[in-house]
Amino acid sequence: MDALKSMVLFVAAALAEIGGAWLVWQGVREHRGWLWIGAGVIALGLYGFVATLQPEAHFGRILAAYGGVFVAGSLAWGMAMDGFRPDRYDVAGALLCLAGVAVIMYSPRAS
């Protein structure tokens, strides 16, 4: 059950961080204004909070694993929101990152 909770939290963190960064990008690069930037900053702060809810107690492990989730999530976000089409190397890299997440977070460890 902890693994399922962890995966849900990783997805929530990715939505907050990637979404927040995208909102800031839209506000600045696409000239959508301060409302978009402010919403992005709030979402980025929410990301920091969501990460603290992980069942794992080690900050470094959580952030290292989240990096892999961020890579895959960023490609997915680009596909959904910007029409980006990853090539086979993007997909292969994302799958390698997610395999790393699984090893880092869900490998059995001595207590």
PyRosetta script that sets phi, psi and omega in degrees:
from pyrosetta import init, pose_from_sequence

init()
pose = pose_from_sequence("MDALKSMVLFVAAALAEIGGAWLVWQGVREHRGWLWIGAGVIALGLYGFVATLQPEAHFGRILAAYGGVFVAGSLAWGMAMDGFRPDRYDVAGALLCLAGVAVIMYSPRAS")
pose.set_psi(1, -34.9)
pose.set_omega(1, 177.3)
pose.set_phi(2, -62.1)
pose.set_psi(2, -37.2)
pose.set_omega(2, 179.9)
pose.set_phi(3, -65.2)
pose.set_psi(3, -42.1)
pose.set_omega(3, 178.7)
pose.set_phi(4, -63.9)
pose.set_psi(4, -45.0)
pose.set_omega(4, 177.6)
pose.set_phi(5, -59.5)
pose.set_psi(5, -43.3)
pose.set_omega(5, 180.0)
pose.set_phi(6, -61.0)
pose.set_psi(6, -43.8)
pose.set_omega(6, -179.5)
pose.set_phi(7, -65.0)
pose.set_psi(7, -41.8)
pose.set_omega(7, 177.7)
pose.set_phi(8, -61.9)
pose.set_psi(8, -41.8)
pose.set_omega(8, 179.4)
pose.set_phi(9, -67.1)
pose.set_psi(9, -36.2)
pose.set_omega(9, 176.3)
pose.set_phi(10, -62.7)
pose.set_psi(10, -41.7)
pose.set_omega(10, 178.8)
pose.set_phi(11, -64.9)
pose.set_psi(11, -44.0)
pose.set_omega(11, 179.1)
pose.set_phi(12, -62.5)
pose.set_psi(12, -42.5)
pose.set_omega(12, 178.7)
pose.set_phi(13, -63.3)
pose.set_psi(13, -41.4)
pose.set_omega(13, 179.7)
pose.set_phi(14, -63.6)
pose.set_psi(14, -43.2)
pose.set_omega(14, 178.6)
pose.set_phi(15, -60.7)
pose.set_psi(15, -42.0)
pose.set_omega(15, -179.3)
pose.set_phi(16, -68.5)
pose.set_psi(16, -47.0)
pose.set_omega(16, -176.0)
pose.set_phi(17, -72.8)
pose.set_psi(17, -49.1)
pose.set_omega(17, -178.3)
pose.set_phi(18, -67.0)
pose.set_psi(18, -42.4)
pose.set_omega(18, 177.4)
pose.set_phi(19, -62.0)
pose.set_psi(19, -41.5)
pose.set_omega(19, 178.3)
pose.set_phi(20, -63.7)
pose.set_psi(20, -45.0)
pose.set_omega(20, 178.8)
pose.set_phi(21, -63.9)
pose.set_psi(21, -38.9)
pose.set_omega(21, 178.4)
pose.set_phi(22, -64.3)
pose.set_psi(22, -41.1)
pose.set_omega(22, 178.3)
pose.set_phi(23, -63.0)
pose.set_psi(23, -42.8)
pose.set_omega(23, 177.1)
pose.set_phi(24, -62.5)
pose.set_psi(24, -44.9)
pose.set_omega(24, 177.9)
pose.set_phi(25, -55.8)
pose.set_psi(25, -47.2)
pose.set_omega(25, 179.9)
pose.set_phi(26, -62.3)
pose.set_psi(26, -42.2)
pose.set_omega(26, -179.8)
pose.set_phi(27, -63.0)
pose.set_psi(27, -41.4)
pose.set_omega(27, -175.9)
pose.set_phi(28, -89.4)
pose.set_psi(28, -58.5)
pose.set_omega(28, -172.8)
pose.set_phi(29, -74.1)
pose.set_psi(29, -31.8)
pose.set_omega(29, -178.7)
pose.set_phi(30, -102.3)
pose.set_psi(30, 7.3)
pose.set_omega(30, 174.9)
pose.set_phi(31, 56.7)
pose.set_psi(31, 42.0)
pose.set_omega(31, 179.3)
pose.set_phi(32, -89.7)
pose.set_psi(32, -11.3)
pose.set_omega(32, 170.7)
pose.set_phi(33, 103.3)
pose.set_psi(33, -179.9)
pose.set_omega(33, -173.0)
pose.set_phi(34, -67.6)
pose.set_psi(34, -29.1)
pose.set_omega(34, 178.6)
pose.set_phi(35, -62.6)
pose.set_psi(35, -42.4)
pose.set_omega(35, 177.4)
pose.set_phi(36, -65.9)
pose.set_psi(36, -43.2)
pose.set_omega(36, 179.8)
pose.set_phi(37, -62.7)
pose.set_psi(37, -45.9)
pose.set_omega(37, 179.4)
pose.set_phi(38, -61.4)
pose.set_psi(38, -42.6)
pose.set_omega(38, 177.4)
pose.set_phi(39, -62.5)
pose.set_psi(39, -37.5)
pose.set_omega(39, 177.5)
pose.set_phi(40, -64.4)
pose.set_psi(40, -42.4)
pose.set_omega(40, 178.7)
pose.set_phi(41, -62.9)
pose.set_psi(41, -41.2)
pose.set_omega(41, 177.7)
pose.set_phi(42, -63.8)
pose.set_psi(42, -44.4)
pose.set_omega(42, 178.9)
pose.set_phi(43, -62.4)
pose.set_psi(43, -39.6)
pose.set_omega(43, 178.2)
pose.set_phi(44, -64.5)
pose.set_psi(44, -37.9)
pose.set_omega(44, 174.9)
pose.set_phi(45, -64.6)
pose.set_psi(45, -38.6)
pose.set_omega(45, 177.2)
pose.set_phi(46, -61.8)
pose.set_psi(46, -39.4)
pose.set_omega(46, 175.9)
pose.set_phi(47, -54.3)
pose.set_psi(47, -47.5)
pose.set_omega(47, -179.6)
pose.set_phi(48, -59.3)
pose.set_psi(48, -36.7)
pose.set_omega(48, 178.6)
pose.set_phi(49, -71.5)
pose.set_psi(49, -45.3)
pose.set_omega(49, -178.0)
pose.set_phi(50, -59.3)
pose.set_psi(50, -39.0)
pose.set_omega(50, -179.6)
pose.set_phi(51, -59.7)
pose.set_psi(51, -30.1)
pose.set_omega(51, -179.1)
pose.set_phi(52, -72.6)
pose.set_psi(52, -13.1)
pose.set_omega(52, -178.1)
pose.set_phi(53, -85.5)
pose.set_psi(53, -4.5)
pose.set_omega(53, 179.3)
pose.set_phi(54, -59.9)
pose.set_psi(54, 141.2)
pose.set_omega(54, 178.7)
pose.set_phi(55, -66.3)
pose.set_psi(55, -28.3)
pose.set_omega(55, 178.2)
pose.set_phi(56, -67.3)
pose.set_psi(56, 139.6)
pose.set_omega(56, -174.1)
pose.set_phi(57, -91.9)
pose.set_psi(57, -10.1)
pose.set_omega(57, -172.7)
pose.set_phi(58, -99.6)
pose.set_psi(58, 110.9)
pose.set_omega(58, -178.0)
pose.set_phi(59, -53.1)
pose.set_psi(59, -48.2)
pose.set_omega(59, -177.4)
pose.set_phi(60, -60.3)
pose.set_psi(60, -41.2)
pose.set_omega(60, 179.8)
pose.set_phi(61, -66.1)
pose.set_psi(61, -43.3)
pose.set_omega(61, -178.8)
pose.set_phi(62, -63.4)
pose.set_psi(62, -47.6)
pose.set_omega(62, -178.3)
pose.set_phi(63, -68.1)
pose.set_psi(63, -36.1)
pose.set_omega(63, 176.9)
pose.set_phi(64, -63.1)
pose.set_psi(64, -46.1)
pose.set_omega(64, 179.4)
pose.set_phi(65, -66.7)
pose.set_psi(65, -40.3)
pose.set_omega(65, -179.1)
pose.set_phi(66, -60.6)
pose.set_psi(66, -30.0)
pose.set_omega(66, 177.1)
pose.set_phi(67, -54.3)
pose.set_psi(67, -40.4)
pose.set_omega(67, 177.4)
pose.set_phi(68, -67.3)
pose.set_psi(68, -39.5)
pose.set_omega(68, 177.3)
pose.set_phi(69, -64.1)
pose.set_psi(69, -40.5)
pose.set_omega(69, 179.4)
pose.set_phi(70, -60.7)
pose.set_psi(70, -42.6)
pose.set_omega(70, 180.0)
pose.set_phi(71, -60.3)
pose.set_psi(71, -52.7)
pose.set_omega(71, -179.0)
pose.set_phi(72, -65.1)
pose.set_psi(72, -42.2)
pose.set_omega(72, -179.5)
pose.set_phi(73, -64.5)
pose.set_psi(73, -36.6)
pose.set_omega(73, 179.2)
pose.set_phi(74, -64.8)
pose.set_psi(74, -41.1)
pose.set_omega(74, 177.1)
pose.set_phi(75, -64.9)
pose.set_psi(75, -43.0)
pose.set_omega(75, 178.9)
pose.set_phi(76, -63.3)
pose.set_psi(76, -42.0)
pose.set_omega(76, 178.6)
pose.set_phi(77, -61.0)
pose.set_psi(77, -45.0)
pose.set_omega(77, 178.6)
pose.set_phi(78, -59.4)
pose.set_psi(78, -38.2)
pose.set_omega(78, 177.5)
pose.set_phi(79, -65.7)
pose.set_psi(79, -45.8)
pose.set_omega(79, -175.3)
pose.set_phi(80, -73.2)
pose.set_psi(80, -38.8)
pose.set_omega(80, -170.1)
pose.set_phi(81, -103.6)
pose.set_psi(81, -23.9)
pose.set_omega(81, -174.3)
pose.set_phi(82, -125.6)
pose.set_psi(82, 5.2)
pose.set_omega(82, 179.2)
pose.set_phi(83, 71.9)
pose.set_psi(83, 17.2)
pose.set_omega(83, 178.8)
pose.set_phi(84, -67.9)
pose.set_psi(84, 139.5)
pose.set_omega(84, 176.5)
pose.set_phi(85, -120.2)
pose.set_psi(85, 107.0)
pose.set_omega(85, -178.9)
pose.set_phi(86, -68.4)
pose.set_psi(86, 147.7)
pose.set_omega(86, 174.2)
pose.set_phi(87, -91.6)
pose.set_psi(87, -179.3)
pose.set_omega(87, -175.1)
pose.set_phi(88, -63.2)
pose.set_psi(88, -27.8)
pose.set_omega(88, 179.0)
pose.set_phi(89, -74.1)
pose.set_psi(89, -37.5)
pose.set_omega(89, 173.5)
pose.set_phi(90, -59.6)
pose.set_psi(90, -47.4)
pose.set_omega(90, -179.0)
pose.set_phi(91, -64.0)
pose.set_psi(91, -45.3)
pose.set_omega(91, 179.3)
pose.set_phi(92, -61.4)
pose.set_psi(92, -43.7)
pose.set_omega(92, 179.3)
pose.set_phi(93, -63.1)
pose.set_psi(93, -42.2)
pose.set_omega(93, 178.9)
pose.set_phi(94, -63.7)
pose.set_psi(94, -41.4)
pose.set_omega(94, 178.5)
pose.set_phi(95, -64.7)
pose.set_psi(95, -38.8)
pose.set_omega(95, 175.4)
pose.set_phi(96, -62.3)
pose.set_psi(96, -41.9)
pose.set_omega(96, 178.3)
pose.set_phi(97, -62.3)
pose.set_psi(97, -43.4)
pose.set_omega(97, 179.5)
pose.set_phi(98, -67.3)
pose.set_psi(98, -32.9)
pose.set_omega(98, 173.9)
pose.set_phi(99, -64.0)
pose.set_psi(99, -39.4)
pose.set_omega(99, 176.1)
pose.set_phi(100, -62.5)
pose.set_psi(100, -39.8)
pose.set_omega(100, 176.3)
pose.set_phi(101, -58.3)
pose.set_psi(101, -46.9)
pose.set_omega(101, -178.5)
pose.set_phi(102, -61.3)
pose.set_psi(102, -42.1)
pose.set_omega(102, 179.4)
pose.set_phi(103, -65.7)
pose.set_psi(103, -47.2)
pose.set_omega(103, -177.3)
pose.set_phi(104, -64.6)
pose.set_psi(104, -45.5)
pose.set_omega(104, -171.3)
pose.set_phi(105, -91.3)
pose.set_psi(105, -33.1)
pose.set_omega(105, -166.7)
pose.set_phi(106, -119.0)
pose.set_psi(106, 9.3)
pose.set_omega(106, 173.7)
pose.set_phi(107, -71.9)
pose.set_psi(107, 143.4)
pose.set_omega(107, 178.9)
pose.set_phi(108, -66.5)
pose.set_psi(108, 139.7)
pose.set_omega(108, -179.9)
pose.set_phi(109, -131.2)
pose.set_psi(109, 150.9)
pose.set_omega(109, 174.3)
pose.set_phi(110, -68.2)
pose.set_psi(110, 140.3)
pose.set_omega(110, -177.8)
pose.set_phi(111, -71.1)
pose.dump_pdb("model.pdb")
